[in-house]
Amino acid sequence: MDQVKIFEEERKKRIEIQGTIEDLKNATTIFTKESIKSGYSYNFSWMGRPIIQYPQDMIAMQELIWEIKPDLIIETGVAHGGSIIYYASLLELIGKGEIVGIDIEIRDHNRKEIENHPMFKRINLIQGSSVNEDVVQQVSKFIINKSTVMVCLDSNHTHEHVLRELELYSPFVTIDSYMVVFDTIVEDLPSELIKERPWNKGNNPKTAVWEFLKTHKEFEIDYVIDNKLMISVAPGGYLKRIK
C-alpha cells in the first residue's frame, strides 16, 4: 500500500476512535456552551466579510466542496455574506461553479459589500423567503445544465421553516453531494442559552432533520464528519444524498 493510502487509513481509524472518547466529547460540550455564551462564532471573517461560523465547520465545508466540486451551491441565509464569499473563493480555486444566496432581507450595506467583492462574479443574490414558491422557482432556473449541486440551509431555524426548506431544496441535491443543515446544535443546548429566538430545544433544525429523514431514505447523516470535527454548530446536519 502506498504512503498516501496508509495515511488515509490511519486518519479514518483515528476519526472513528475519536468519536468514542468520552472525555473529549465532554470537553467539546463544555467548549460549545461557553463559546456560545461569549459569541465566539462572531469573531471571524473571510476575505474581509464577517463569517458567522465555527472554523471547524468552515474546514468541513472546504473539504466537501473540494471533493464534490459542485457546479452550483445554494445557500439560504446570507447575513453579512461571509459564507457565500468563502464558498465562492473555493469555487474560484477549483475553476468552476456559482452560488445562489437567498435571504428574506439583504441589507443595503451588506449587499454593497458583497457586490463590490472580487468573488461576486460567482455569486447570485435573491431577496425573499427561502420557502416562497416564487423564490424556489427562481432558484430552479440555476439548476439547468448543472451536474453537481450542493445545498446549505442557514436561515430561519424553526422546525417548521427548516423542514419546509428540506422538502423544497432536497430535490436539487445531486447523488453523492450534500445538504448541510446548520445550527442543529440548538437541540443539544440548554434552553437558557437560546434567548429571544423563535427556535429552541424541540423546535429547531435538528428536529426538522429527524422528521425529514423518516420519509427521505435517499439521504443519510454523515457521522464521520461529526466524529472528525467534534466541535460544530451542525452535528447531525451533514446530510449526504446516497440515492
C-alpha positions, 0 to 999 in steps of 0.5 A: 500500500502506498504512503498516501493510502496508509495515511488515509487509513490511519486518519479514518481509524483515528476519526472513528476512535475519536468519536468514542472518547468520552472525555473529549466529547465532554470537553467539546460540550463544555467548549460549545456552551461557553463559546456560545455564551461569549459569541465566539462564532462572531469573531471571524471573517473571510476575505474581509466579510464577517463569517458567522461560523465555527472554523471547524465547520468552515474546514468541513465545508472546504473539504466537501466542496473540494471533493464534490466540486459542485457546479452550483451551491445554494445557500439560504441565509446570507447575513453579512455574506461571509459564507457565500464569499468563502464558498465562492473563493473555493469555487474560484480555486477549483475553476468552476461553479456559482452560488445562489444566496437567498435571504428574506432581507439583504441589507443595503450595506451588506449587499454593497459589500458583497457586490463590490467583492472580487468573488461576486462574479460567482455569486447570485443574490435573491431577496425573499423567503427561502420557502416562497414558491416564487423564490424556489422557482427562481432558484430552479432556473440555476439548476439547468445544465448543472451536474453537481449541486450542493445545498446549505440551509442557514436561515430561519431555524424553526422546525417548521421553516427548516423542514419546509426548506428540506422538502423544497431544496432536497430535490436539487441535491445531486447523488453523492453531494450534500445538504448541510443543515446548520445550527442543529446544535440548538437541540443539544443546548440548554434552553437558557442559552437560546434567548429571544429566538423563535427556535429552541430545544424541540423546535429547531433544525435538528428536529426538522432533520429527524422528521425529514429523514423518516420519509427521505431514505435517499439521504443519510447523516454523515457521522464521520464528519461529526466524529472528525470535527467534534466541535460544530454548530451542525452535528447531525446536519451533514446530510449526504444524498446516497440515492 
